[in-house]
């Protein structure tokens, strides 16, 4: 241990390597070599909370302590960001509403069942947004409809289940949407309306451990936006394999606008909608990364 100028312990190269590799093995999140200081800064509060004096002790805590599992999840929360808000990336949402939902309505007319997955849903804004779009479409009244949100962080899932938000989460929400889908709790606090909440479920899911996930149903559409950016190529391919297997043939995959499947998978087909580009699992075919 070496004293840092703040009086906090400095992470040495070996401690960084051990923690980086341990995090990667657990959830596939890649901490780049140039992010040692970022990791050190974000984990300092954890050392202080646990009364540890150096990162080597913290690594051993994560490996061997009886409370290692919840602490590892807390560490992952510290190393990732959960920046999201309602009605994010409106062009893609409009394409989903105007062009994808009519296709899913026709395709599922016999079963009258619809499943949408918000993978890496963070504090729930995206999952609730999708439920609002389904409601607004008027296409699925009387159907068996569920939007499932999953995340590796139990802390943000607790926020999602509570369904209460402040101004930051609502910065792209119109006054009309605010009045239709939220209940005012105070001058700077709203709650998602109960009929929207009833369409949404949440569950813990490490996307690198598909057998332990909360998502048991086959999905008609998956939103996995700005999640792959945390992974390296092998981990991204594992996530895409999981999504491919969860999607019904003909089901849709929506990524963030800065993400694509180049050099990751050839098994999703690119669909040119009028308003956006999305991916789709072909009706027939198998996985071949």
VOBA-921721 format. One record per residue (C-alpha): residue in one letter; x, y, z; chain. Coordinates in steps of 0.25 Angstrom, whole numbers, plus 5000, padded with zeros to 4 digits. Layout:
N
a | X | Y | Z | A
...
This chain:
289
x | 5000 | 5000 | 5000 | A
x | 5005 | 5014 | 4997 | A
x | 4999 | 5027 | 5002 | A
x | 4991 | 5035 | 4991 | A
x | 4990 | 5050 | 4992 | A
x | 4976 | 5049 | 4998 | A
x | 4981 | 5040 | 5009 | A
x | 4974 | 5028 | 5002 | A
x | 4981 | 5015 | 4998 | A
x | 4987 | 5015 | 4983 | A
x | 4984 | 5003 | 4975 | A
x | 4996 | 4996 | 4970 | A
x | 4997 | 4989 | 4956 | A
x | 4996 | 4975 | 4962 | A
x | 4984 | 4979 | 4970 | A
x | 4978 | 4985 | 4958 | A
x | 4980 | 4973 | 4949 | A
x | 4974 | 4963 | 4960 | A
x | 4962 | 4972 | 4962 | A
x | 4960 | 4974 | 4947 | A
x | 4961 | 4960 | 4943 | A
x | 4952 | 4956 | 4955 | A
x | 4941 | 4966 | 4950 | A
x | 4942 | 4961 | 4936 | A
x | 4941 | 4946 | 4940 | A
x | 4928 | 4950 | 4948 | A
x | 4920 | 4958 | 4938 | A
x | 4929 | 4960 | 4925 | A
x | 4931 | 4975 | 4928 | A
x | 4944 | 4979 | 4922 | A
x | 4952 | 4990 | 4930 | A
x | 4962 | 4995 | 4921 | A
x | 4977 | 4996 | 4925 | A
x | 4976 | 5011 | 4924 | A
x | 4964 | 5011 | 4934 | A
x | 4972 | 5007 | 4947 | A
x | 4970 | 5021 | 4953 | A
x | 4956 | 5021 | 4950 | A
x | 4954 | 5007 | 4957 | A
x | 4962 | 5012 | 4968 | A
x | 4954 | 5025 | 4970 | A
x | 4941 | 5017 | 4969 | A
x | 4945 | 5006 | 4979 | A
x | 4950 | 5015 | 4989 | A
x | 4937 | 5017 | 4996 | A
x | 4936 | 5002 | 4997 | A
x | 4949 | 5000 | 5004 | A
x | 4944 | 5011 | 5014 | A
x | 4931 | 5005 | 5016 | A
x | 4937 | 4991 | 5019 | A
x | 4949 | 4997 | 5027 | A
x | 4960 | 4992 | 5018 | A
x | 4973 | 4999 | 5016 | A
x | 4977 | 4994 | 5003 | A
x | 4972 | 4988 | 4990 | A
x | 4979 | 4975 | 4992 | A
x | 4970 | 4973 | 5004 | A
x | 4958 | 4977 | 4996 | A
x | 4961 | 4966 | 4985 | A
x | 4962 | 4956 | 4996 | A
x | 4949 | 4960 | 5002 | A
x | 4943 | 4958 | 4988 | A
x | 4949 | 4945 | 4987 | A
x | 4947 | 4938 | 5000 | A
x | 4938 | 4946 | 5010 | A
x | 4924 | 4941 | 5013 | A
x | 4918 | 4954 | 5008 | A
x | 4926 | 4954 | 4995 | A
x | 4914 | 4952 | 4986 | A
x | 4906 | 4965 | 4990 | A
x | 4919 | 4972 | 4991 | A
x | 4923 | 4968 | 4977 | A
x | 4910 | 4973 | 4972 | A
x | 4912 | 4986 | 4979 | A
x | 4926 | 4987 | 4973 | A
x | 4920 | 4985 | 4959 | A
x | 4910 | 4996 | 4962 | A
x | 4921 | 5005 | 4965 | A
x | 4929 | 5002 | 4952 | A
x | 4917 | 5004 | 4943 | A
x | 4908 | 5016 | 4940 | A
x | 4893 | 5016 | 4940 | A
x | 4890 | 5028 | 4931 | A
x | 4876 | 5026 | 4926 | A
x | 4863 | 5034 | 4925 | A
x | 4849 | 5032 | 4919 | A
x | 4847 | 5033 | 4904 | A
x | 4862 | 5032 | 4901 | A
x | 4866 | 5031 | 4886 | A
x | 4852 | 5035 | 4881 | A
x | 4854 | 5032 | 4867 | A
x | 4856 | 5017 | 4870 | A
x | 4844 | 5017 | 4879 | A
x | 4836 | 5023 | 4868 | A
x | 4840 | 5013 | 4858 | A
x | 4837 | 5002 | 4869 | A
x | 4823 | 5008 | 4871 | A
x | 4820 | 5011 | 4856 | A
x | 4827 | 4999 | 4849 | A
x | 4830 | 4988 | 4858 | A
x | 4818 | 4987 | 4867 | A
x | 4808 | 4986 | 4855 | A
x | 4817 | 4974 | 4850 | A
x | 4816 | 4967 | 4864 | A
x | 4801 | 4970 | 4865 | A
x | 4799 | 4962 | 4852 | A
x | 4809 | 4951 | 4855 | A
x | 4803 | 4949 | 4869 | A
x | 4789 | 4951 | 4866 | A
x | 4786 | 4936 | 4869 | A
x | 4792 | 4935 | 4882 | A
x | 4789 | 4950 | 4887 | A
x | 4802 | 4949 | 4895 | A
x | 4814 | 4959 | 4894 | A
x | 4827 | 4959 | 4902 | A
x | 4837 | 4970 | 4901 | A
x | 4850 | 4970 | 4909 | A
x | 4858 | 4982 | 4914 | A
x | 4872 | 4976 | 4916 | A
x | 4881 | 4984 | 4925 | A
x | 4869 | 4993 | 4929 | A
x | 4876 | 5000 | 4940 | A
x | 4866 | 5008 | 4949 | A
x | 4854 | 5004 | 4940 | A
x | 4852 | 5017 | 4931 | A
x | 4853 | 5009 | 4918 | A
x | 4844 | 4997 | 4922 | A
x | 4833 | 5007 | 4926 | A
x | 4835 | 5015 | 4914 | A
x | 4832 | 5002 | 4906 | A
x | 4820 | 4999 | 4914 | A
x | 4815 | 5013 | 4911 | A
x | 4817 | 5011 | 4896 | A
x | 4810 | 4998 | 4896 | A
x | 4798 | 5005 | 4904 | A
x | 4798 | 5017 | 4894 | A
x | 4798 | 5008 | 4882 | A
x | 4784 | 5003 | 4886 | A
x | 4787 | 4990 | 4878 | A
x | 4788 | 4980 | 4890 | A
x | 4776 | 4983 | 4899 | A
x | 4772 | 4969 | 4905 | A
x | 4785 | 4963 | 4901 | A
x | 4795 | 4956 | 4910 | A
x | 4805 | 4966 | 4910 | A
x | 4818 | 4967 | 4919 | A
x | 4830 | 4976 | 4918 | A
x | 4842 | 4970 | 4926 | A
x | 4853 | 4978 | 4931 | A
x | 4866 | 4972 | 4936 | A
x | 4879 | 4977 | 4941 | A
x | 4891 | 4972 | 4949 | A
x | 4890 | 4983 | 4960 | A
x | 4879 | 4980 | 4971 | A
x | 4880 | 4994 | 4975 | A
x | 4875 | 5000 | 4962 | A
x | 4865 | 4989 | 4961 | A
x | 4859 | 4993 | 4975 | A
x | 4858 | 5007 | 4969 | A
x | 4851 | 5002 | 4957 | A
x | 4841 | 4994 | 4965 | A
x | 4838 | 5006 | 4973 | A
x | 4835 | 5014 | 4960 | A
x | 4837 | 5028 | 4966 | A
x | 4846 | 5038 | 4958 | A
x | 4851 | 5052 | 4958 | A
x | 4854 | 5063 | 4948 | A
x | 4866 | 5056 | 4942 | A
x | 4859 | 5044 | 4938 | A
x | 4848 | 5052 | 4932 | A
x | 4856 | 5062 | 4923 | A
x | 4851 | 5056 | 4910 | A
x | 4837 | 5054 | 4915 | A
x | 4826 | 5063 | 4909 | A
x | 4816 | 5070 | 4918 | A
x | 4805 | 5062 | 4911 | A
x | 4813 | 5049 | 4914 | A
x | 4815 | 5054 | 4928 | A
x | 4800 | 5056 | 4930 | A
x | 4796 | 5042 | 4924 | A
x | 4806 | 5033 | 4930 | A
x | 4810 | 5038 | 4944 | A
x | 4804 | 5042 | 4957 | A
x | 4810 | 5055 | 4963 | A
x | 4816 | 5052 | 4977 | A
x | 4822 | 5066 | 4980 | A
x | 4828 | 5078 | 4973 | A
x | 4840 | 5069 | 4967 | A
x | 4835 | 5055 | 4969 | A
x | 4825 | 5046 | 4961 | A
x | 4821 | 5031 | 4961 | A
x | 4818 | 5023 | 4949 | A
x | 4803 | 5020 | 4948 | A
x | 4798 | 5007 | 4953 | A
x | 4793 | 5002 | 4940 | A
x | 4806 | 5004 | 4934 | A
x | 4814 | 4997 | 4945 | A
x | 4804 | 4985 | 4944 | A
x | 4810 | 4983 | 4930 | A
x | 4825 | 4982 | 4935 | A
x | 4833 | 4972 | 4943 | A
x | 4847 | 4973 | 4948 | A
x | 4858 | 4963 | 4951 | A
x | 4872 | 4961 | 4954 | A
x | 4880 | 4956 | 4942 | A
x | 4895 | 4955 | 4940 | A
x | 4896 | 4954 | 4924 | A
x | 4908 | 4945 | 4925 | A
x | 4901 | 4935 | 4933 | A
x | 4889 | 4932 | 4924 | A
x | 4885 | 4919 | 4932 | A
x | 4882 | 4928 | 4945 | A
x | 4875 | 4939 | 4938 | A
x | 4861 | 4945 | 4942 | A
x | 4856 | 4944 | 4927 | A
x | 4849 | 4931 | 4925 | A
x | 4840 | 4934 | 4914 | A
x | 4843 | 4935 | 4899 | A
x | 4843 | 4949 | 4895 | A
x | 4837 | 4956 | 4883 | A
x | 4846 | 4968 | 4884 | A
x | 4858 | 4972 | 4892 | A
x | 4864 | 4985 | 4895 | A
x | 4879 | 4984 | 4899 | A
x | 4883 | 4998 | 4897 | A
x | 4897 | 5003 | 4902 | A
x | 4900 | 4991 | 4909 | A
x | 4910 | 4984 | 4900 | A
x | 4919 | 4995 | 4901 | A
x | 4924 | 4990 | 4915 | A
x | 4928 | 4976 | 4909 | A
x | 4940 | 4971 | 4900 | A
x | 4937 | 4963 | 4888 | A
x | 4935 | 4949 | 4894 | A
x | 4926 | 4955 | 4905 | A
x | 4918 | 4962 | 4894 | A
x | 4916 | 4950 | 4886 | A
x | 4912 | 4942 | 4899 | A
x | 4901 | 4953 | 4901 | A
x | 4897 | 4953 | 4887 | A
x | 4896 | 4938 | 4887 | A
x | 4887 | 4939 | 4899 | A
x | 4878 | 4949 | 4893 | A
x | 4877 | 4941 | 4880 | A
x | 4873 | 4929 | 4888 | A
x | 4862 | 4937 | 4895 | A
x | 4856 | 4943 | 4883 | A
x | 4845 | 4936 | 4876 | A
x | 4849 | 4934 | 4861 | A
x | 4845 | 4947 | 4854 | A
x | 4847 | 4955 | 4867 | A
x | 4854 | 4968 | 4868 | A
x | 4867 | 4973 | 4874 | A
x | 4869 | 4988 | 4877 | A
x | 4883 | 4993 | 4881 | A
x | 4888 | 5007 | 4884 | A
x | 4890 | 5016 | 4872 | A
x | 4905 | 5015 | 4874 | A
x | 4905 | 5000 | 4874 | A
x | 4905 | 4990 | 4863 | A
x | 4907 | 4975 | 4861 | A
x | 4919 | 4976 | 4851 | A
x | 4929 | 4965 | 4855 | A
x | 4920 | 4960 | 4866 | A
x | 4909 | 4952 | 4859 | A
x | 4904 | 4949 | 4845 | A
x | 4892 | 4942 | 4850 | A
x | 4883 | 4954 | 4852 | A
x | 4878 | 4961 | 4839 | A
x | 4878 | 4976 | 4838 | A
x | 4864 | 4982 | 4836 | A
x | 4863 | 4995 | 4829 | A
x | 4851 | 5002 | 4835 | A
x | 4846 | 5015 | 4829 | A
x | 4850 | 5022 | 4842 | A
x | 4862 | 5014 | 4847 | A
x | 4871 | 5001 | 4846 | A
x | 4868 | 4990 | 4855 | A
x | 4872 | 4975 | 4856 | A
x | 4864 | 4963 | 4855 | A
x | 4865 | 4948 | 4857 | A
x | 4862 | 4941 | 4844 | A
x | 4850 | 4932 | 4843 | A
x | 4860 | 4920 | 4841 | A
x | 4874 | 4918 | 4843 | A
x | 4884 | 4916 | 4854 | A
x | 4895 | 4923 | 4863 | A
x | 4909 | 4924 | 4857 | A
x | 4917 | 4935 | 4863 | A
